Amino acid sequence: MRWPRYSSVMAAALVAGACAGEPPVEEPDPAAVPAAERYGGTAVVAGLGEIQTMNAFFSRDYMTDQFQAYVLFMTLLRYDDELQPEPYLARSWTVGPDSNEVVFELRDDVYWHDGTPTTAYDVAFTFDRVKDPAVPYPNRSSFDAWESAEVLGPHKVRFTLRPHADLLHGWTALPIMPRHILEGTPPEDLATHPFGTSEPVGNGPFRFVEHLPGDRWIFEANPDFPAELGGRPYLDRLVYRVVPNETTLFAELRSGGVDMYVRVAPVFVDRIEADPDLRLVAYPFPNYSFIAWNSRRPFFESASVRRALTMAIDRSEIVEVVRHGLATPAAGPVGAWHWAYDSARRPLAHAPDSAAAILESAGWRDADGDGVRERDGVRFSFDISTNESRERASIAELVQRYLAQVGVEARPRIREHQSVIADVTSPERRFDAFLLSWTQGLVLDERDQWACDRIGKPLQFTSYCNPELDAVMDSIPRATDRSAQEGLIRRYDTMLAADQPFTFLYVEKRADALRRRLQGASPDFRGELADVRSWWLFQP
Amino acid sequence: MIRYTVRRLLEAVPILIGIVTLIFLLLHLAPGDPATAYFNPNVSPEIIDRMRENLGLDRPLHEQYLRWLRSFFTGDFGYSFSQHRPVADVIRDALPNTLLLSAVSLVLIFVVGCAVGAVQAVRQYSALDNVTTFVSLFVYSMPGFWLGLMLILAFSSPAMPEFLRLPISGVTSIDYEFMGPIERIVDRVRHLVLPSFALGIASAAGVARYMRGSLLEVIGQDYIRTARAKGLSERRVILKHALRNALIPIVSLLGLYLPLLFGGSVVIEVVFSWPGMGRALYNAILARDYPVVMAASFLFGVLVLGANLLADLSYAVIDPRIRTD
C-alpha cells in the first residue's frame, strides 16, 4: 500500500508554487509565546493500536502504559532523561541503611478526580493487589523483592524488601490506583470492573471524559493538578484516536486531523521530512529485531557458525532499505537507549567472505555443486519463520539473498503472528529460525530468554546454554549500584554478541511525526507522553 | 406466509448452532490463545499461566465449549479478554455503526445500480450505455480497500478544494460533543460518504449489470409491444410496465449482496477507522479473543440468514405468481 507517486508530485508542485508565488513570510517564533498564552486547544494523538484499559493491573502495551502513567494517573516516581528516578507523587524517599526498607513521603496536594485525596492507603492498596497471585499484573517481577507495605500516616508509607539493583524501578512504572473505588472488588474480578474501560477516576494531569471503544479516548485538563508539578496542563483536551491503517493515519496527519502519529511507519519518513507542516522526532528505543537460531538444529549448534551467519547478513543495508534509516545495527541486546550502553562497541562487520571461510572450516562444504553447503549428508537449508508484517517479510527476503551468497539456503515462511508465537514458544520448538522484534524492559533481566535452567520454558527459544553467562546474569540484579552494574551489563552484552544465539539485527529508532503546531513535545525512550503536561498548540 | 416464515426461522436454529460450533472448533484448532498475546520478554511465563487459568483456557475443550454454549443460551455472551469488558457491551457499541454503514451502502447499491442499469437498457448501445458499461465494469473489478485508500488519499490531499473536503476516517469529528443537533447530523452524514461509497460502489455496478439485462429482457416481451401499440408514451411504458417487472429478479440480489456487505465491512472498517463489528471481529481473531469472535460470527450468521429470509419474502410480495406455501 504505497503512496501513489502522483500525489507526492502534486504536493511538491503545490509547495513549489507556494514558494514561488508569495514573498517569504517572517516565521513566527513559538518560543516567544509567554506561558500564560499557551493555554487552550485540543491535541490529537493517534496510533494503529487500541488503548484497551485504564486499569493499571492489566496494562499490556506501551501506549496504554503511557496513558496510565503520564496522563490519567501518577506514579510514585518518574525517570529523568538519564534514567534516574525523580519525585512525582512521592515528594521524597529514604532508603534504609541496609537497603531493606524504603519510606516514601507522598505529596499532600494530590486529589482523585472525584475529590478524594490521594493517600498512602492508595499506595499500599495498589501494592497489595500487584503482589496478589490472583491478579495477573504483567510486571509483577519488578516487585519480586518487595515484601510488605505499612502505612505510617496519611502521606507516609514504608516498605520492607530485599536489597537489589534498580531498587525503585517498579515504582516508575506502576500508576497508583484509587483504593476507595476498587477496594470492594475481589482481586479476581478486578479485570471485569468497568473502572478500566468506561469510568476510570485518575489523579494525574488529565481527567477522563469519554471512551468510545474502537475510536477514541478523550481527556481534559485537571485544573487541580499540583502547581509545584507545573499545575494545570496547557491543553484543554487530549484525545487518543485509533486509526488502524497506516496510510489513513498518515493522511489524517497530513490533512491536520491528527497532531501526533506515534511510531511512524518508515515508508513515510521522506515525505514527513519534506512537509513543512510536519516534523519527525526519532530516538533510540528499547526494541530490537532479531533472528533466533534454534540451537537444537545441527546447523545452529556452534557459536562460530552462528557468527558466520550474522557476518553474512548486511545489517546496514537492511536498516537503510527496510527502516529508511530508523534503526542502528545492533551489537548485542543492550541498545543505545540504555545507560550502560558502550558507544565504543561495534557490531560484527558485514564480511561474506570471512563468513564463507568459517562455514568451510566448520565442515559445511558444497561438494555436489548445487550452491548449498552440506555436512554429513545434511544440507544447510532451513526455514525462517516470521509474521505477516511487511517490514519483516522484506527482511526475511533480504536475509534469504545474503545467505544464498554464502551457500546457505533460508526459506522465508510468513505466517500469522499468533501461529508463529505458538510454534516458537512450544516445548518442542517447532522452528528452525525465526525473525521477530520485541520491546525490552528499561531494567535488563533477561534470564527467561538465556538461562540454562529456563530451557523448555516458553521464552528460552534457542535452547542456548552458557553457564558463564548465567553467572553474570545472576549477579546483575544483585549489584546494588550502577558502577558495579555497568561492567556486568557490558559483559552480558559482549558474551551474547560473541555467542550469537540470536543474530541481533538492529535496535529500533522509534519515530513520531508531529504537526508543527504542537509545541513542547519532545518524545524520547520514556515515551511520547512523558511531558504531556507542557504540550501546547501554537496558532500564529 | 406466516407458516413459511416460522418454518424458515426454525430451520435457522440448527444452522446457527452449526456455525458457532464450527467457529469454536476452528478457533481452538488455530495456533495460539489469548494469553500468547502477552508475548513479551518482561512478562514471566508464570503470569501467562495464571492468565490462562483465569480465562478458563486450561480446561478441556469440550468443557469450554459446553460452558460457552450454556451461558450463551442464557443470554450471557461472556467477557472480552482483550477489551476488558462484557461482549454484550462490545456489540452494543459496534453493531449500530456497522448496521448504519451497511444500510447506507445498501441504499446506494440498489438506487444507483437500478438507475444506471435502467438508463443503460433504455439507451442500449448508445455512447452513454457504452461509457457507463465500461465504468461499471471498471468499478466492479476494483477491490474495496484499494478504492477506499485512493479516496482517502484524494480527499486528504492539499489539492482538494476546501468545500469538497470530506472526513477520511472515524464516525464523528473530534469536536462532535460541542456541536448542535443539526451540526451533529451533518457531521455524521459527512463521515458516512466515503466509507459507504467504497463499500457499496462495486456491488452497485453489479446490480447495474443485472438491471440492464433484466430490463432488456422485459422490453423485448410481447406485453411491452402491446403497451406501445396502445399508444402509451415511452416514459409510461418503461416506468409503469417494464421497470416493475424487471425489478423482480433484482430483489433476490438482496440476499446475495447483504453477506457481501458484511464481509466487505471488515476491510472497509479497518481502512476508514470505522468502529464497527467487522473491525471488532477482525481484531478479536488476531487477539484470539474467543468470546467476541463467537458472538460476532453468530450475529453475522443471524444477519445473513435474516437477509435471505427477507429477500425470499419480498420476492413473494412483489411477484404474485410466487407462493410461499
Chai-1 contact restraints between the chains, C-beta under 6 A:
chainA,res_idxA,chainB,res_idxB,connection_type,confidence,min_distance_angstrom,max_distance_angstrom,comment,restraint_id
A,S7,B,L153,contact,1.0,0.0,6.0,A-B,restraint_1
A,S7,B,S157,contact,1.0,0.0,6.0,A-B,restraint_2
A,M10,B,A159,contact,1.0,0.0,6.0,A-B,restraint_3
A,L14,B,P158,contact,1.0,0.0,6.0,A-B,restraint_4
A,V44,B,I174,contact,1.0,0.0,6.0,A-B,restraint_5
A,Q52,B,Q83,contact,1.0,0.0,6.0,A-B,restraint_6
A,Q52,B,H84,contact,1.0,0.0,6.0,A-B,restraint_7
A,T53,B,H84,contact,1.0,0.0,6.0,A-B,restraint_8
A,P136,B,I47,contact,1.0,0.0,6.0,A-B,restraint_9
A,P136,B,R50,contact,1.0,0.0,6.0,A-B,restraint_10
A,P136,B,M51,contact,1.0,0.0,6.0,A-B,restraint_11
A,P138,B,V43,contact,1.0,0.0,6.0,A-B,restraint_12
A,P138,B,I47,contact,1.0,0.0,6.0,A-B,restraint_13
A,S141,B,S44,contact,1.0,0.0,6.0,A-B,restraint_14
A,T192,B,Y79,contact,1.0,0.0,6.0,A-B,restraint_15
A,G196,B,H84,contact,1.0,0.0,6.0,A-B,restraint_16
A,T197,B,H84,contact,1.0,0.0,6.0,A-B,restraint_17
A,T197,B,R85,contact,1.0,0.0,6.0,A-B,restraint_18
A,P213,B,D93,contact,1.0,0.0,6.0,A-B,restraint_19
A,G214,B,P275,contact,1.0,0.0,6.0,A-B,restraint_20
A,D215,B,P275,contact,1.0,0.0,6.0,A-B,restraint_21
A,V239,B,I174,contact,1.0,0.0,6.0,A-B,restraint_22
A,V243,B,S169,contact,1.0,0.0,6.0,A-B,restraint_23
A,V243,B,S273,contact,1.0,0.0,6.0,A-B,restraint_24
A,P244,B,V270,contact,1.0,0.0,6.0,A-B,restraint_25
A,N245,B,V270,contact,1.0,0.0,6.0,A-B,restraint_26
A,N245,B,V271,contact,1.0,0.0,6.0,A-B,restraint_27
A,T247,B,L149,contact,1.0,0.0,6.0,A-B,restraint_28
A,T248,B,I152,contact,1.0,0.0,6.0,A-B,restraint_29
A,T248,B,S169,contact,1.0,0.0,6.0,A-B,restraint_30
A,T248,B,S273,contact,1.0,0.0,6.0,A-B,restraint_31
A,A251,B,I152,contact,1.0,0.0,6.0,A-B,restraint_32
A,A251,B,S156,contact,1.0,0.0,6.0,A-B,restraint_33
A,A251,B,I168,contact,1.0,0.0,6.0,A-B,restraint_34
A,E252,B,S169,contact,1.0,0.0,6.0,A-B,restraint_35
A,S255,B,S156,contact,1.0,0.0,6.0,A-B,restraint_36
A,Q418,B,G32,contact,1.0,0.0,6.0,A-B,restraint_37
A,Q418,B,T36,contact,1.0,0.0,6.0,A-B,restraint_38
A,Q418,B,R288,contact,1.0,0.0,6.0,A-B,restraint_39
A,S419,B,P31,contact,1.0,0.0,6.0,A-B,restraint_40
A,I421,B,G32,contact,1.0,0.0,6.0,A-B,restraint_41
A,I421,B,T36,contact,1.0,0.0,6.0,A-B,restraint_42
A,I421,B,F39,contact,1.0,0.0,6.0,A-B,restraint_43
A,A422,B,P31,contact,1.0,0.0,6.0,A-B,restraint_44
A,A422,B,G32,contact,1.0,0.0,6.0,A-B,restraint_45
A,W438,B,P41,contact,1.0,0.0,6.0,A-B,restraint_46
A,Q440,B,P41,contact,1.0,0.0,6.0,A-B,restraint_47
A,G441,B,N42,contact,1.0,0.0,6.0,A-B,restraint_48
A,K457,B,P45,contact,1.0,0.0,6.0,A-B,restraint_49
A,P458,B,P45,contact,1.0,0.0,6.0,A-B,restraint_50
